[in-house]
Amino acid sequence: MIDTRYAIRLSDVTKRFGNHTAVSELNFDVPRGAICGLIGPNGSGKTTCLRMIMGILHPDVGSVSLLGATPDDVRRKRVGYLPEERGVYRKMTCTEFLTFLAEIRGVSRTEGWKRSNDWLERLGLGGWADRRIEALSKGMQQKVQFIGTVIHEPELLILDEPFSGLDPLNQDVLEEIIRDFHSKGTTILLSTHLMDQAERICERVCLISNARKVLDADLKELKAKERTGVVVVRFEGSNQWLEGPEIDCIHESNGELHLILKDGADHQSILKRGLESGVKIYRFDLVEPRLHEIFVRHAGTESVGDAGMPKNVTLELQ
């Protein structure tokens, strides 16, 4: 019997390439209608997961379900998949290329042509509709490929590093479009190493590092659960009072220090030490942690790697 609750299910999935294990014993579900983030450093196994979901790769162990069954051509046509490796037919015009993609996914040529032009206008490329794609900048080509991913109005969107190479303005436009699809009921799986963007967009997150799942939870519930572990401080004077067994690591953000506490640590003992030291404390708040801080706490600073995230600042206490 097909389980209609989930758009994607990975059960005990392992994938190896020779002696290298890209994904290890992964269990991961994406509920229908949800917007989920598959996040972690570059090289952690995210893209391999997406390729198995799409049936491009097959797991060595375990099973993958896409829209209720094994990935096949019928189900793939109901998906909009934006791979990390970008690719377009450079000699075709933008409209020709997008109409072609719409047609092979079951949209009539007339309707595909109309959708192509509507989308090009929406993304600021209306004046380029009849130009060959090779004449477009790399960022413009990426926008064309994104249009090709959504032009058939799929019920599931799988986006692998969709913001890569886009300037901040176009990243904002893309975020707005993703939220718009979600508001209409589209299920979305977003793979990214950019924690801040995942935090803004996603309802659920699955964090993976070194091929293994670290966390998998509703983002609001996760942040509420992790709330006991981050203190933001702003003070004047010596920072000797920050030397203590409660603090796992410290990093700086916007002129303030974020103290990442060890499990079970009492933040009140830090405050007491600060008051006794005589420093002027202007802020001492137990705050909801950022997704980056949660990831570092569970995966360790060594797992940040080239994750596109600022590494924790180790302060020289004096």
Protein Blocks (a to p, Z undefined) as FASTA:
>chain_A
ZZfkbfbdcehiacdehjbcfbghiacdddehiacddeddehilmmmmmmmmnomaccfb
dcddeehiacdfklmmmpccddfbdcddfkbcfklmmmmmmmmnopafklmmmmmmmmmm
mnopmmmmmpcfklpcfklmmmmmmmmmmmnopabdcdehklgopafklmmmmmmmmmmm
mmnopacddddfblklmmmmpmbdcddeehiafbdcdfklmmmmmmmmcccdddeddfkl
mgcfkbmbdcdeehiacddddehiafklmmmmmmmnopacfbdcdddddfklmmmmmnop
klnmmnopacddddddZZ
